[in-house]
Amino acid sequence: MKKPITLAVLGDPIAHSKSPSIHQAFANQWGQAVDYQAIHCPPDALPATLDRLYEHGFQGANLTVPLKEQALTLCDQLTPAAQMAQATNTLIRTPTGWLGTNTDGQGLVNDLNDRHVVLKNKRVLLLGAGGAAAGVCGPILDAGVASLTILNRTEARAQALCDRLNDPRISVRSFEDEPKPSDPPAFDLIIQATSAGHAGEIMTPPGTWMDEHTVAYDLNYGPAHAIFSKWAKAQGLMVFDGLGMLVWQAALSFEHWTGFRPDVGPVLAALRENDL
Ligand code: ATR
């Protein structure tokens, strides 16, 4: 029998990660053995853990909170996706060390595509300017949006992200700003990328920034999505959670490691039915 491909997800905490079941489901589709381990790894243990995985022949690893930024400094090479996001969620073994890439933003774009939410020429409002928000900007811009506007509790952080990405379509807005007369009145898509929902909190844009055509997408899922979902529905918006993005980012990682592109649909359906 062929030796299984060995993979891992590292994070702190890690016990509740859905990644092992998602990747096991992908392995079943692929029809080859995969050993995907969840490893608890606090930040100070990351350098030694990555060395150990490399020595033991692991083919790749996923990184989750709080390791995605720190891991950049431990990679031998980075893809443009990881550089743009300033974070890596996927490490790929190379003969010389780890290649770091990032599949989060493309995972979001692919999930939006599955939901028939068009990005091309659309006006997008991004709530948040932390790591999760930074991770999705590159692929959103690459998808051809007309504009990407960032609203963050701490405006200076939004401005820093805007400056770093340096694209004429990105701007920062504050809560008090009314739309310019030249702007269409409403955003087409609102992407919720703050971590406020984890604390049962929420940051919402003024009602004048949206209309009945505006779609909302929350990068959070599960209990952390509840408060945003409730707010969006009360505004009459169609709202999606980030579970599809979670499965898509995993599928893109799996494809990097194995060359096999999993079918996301059945795995997402099983997760929604609590079957995974
Ligand atoms: P992550 O990696 O999840 O993005 P992060 O880098 O710490 O985590 O960023 C958290 C984001 O959520 C930031 O945009 C943060 O706003 P600030 O930059 O002002 O800190 C936002 N956030 C967290 N809690 C929030 C709250 N209660 N209200 C509004 N924004 C919040």
Boltz pocket constraint, residues with backbone or C-beta under 6 A from the ligand:
constraints:
  - pocket:
      binder: B
      contacts: [[A, 127], [A, 128], [A, 129], [A, 130], [A, 131], [A, 132], [A, 133], [A, 152], [A, 153], [A, 154], [A, 155], [A, 157], [A, 193], [A, 194], [A, 195], [A, 196], [A, 199], [A, 201], [A, 202], [A, 203]]
      max_distance: 6.0
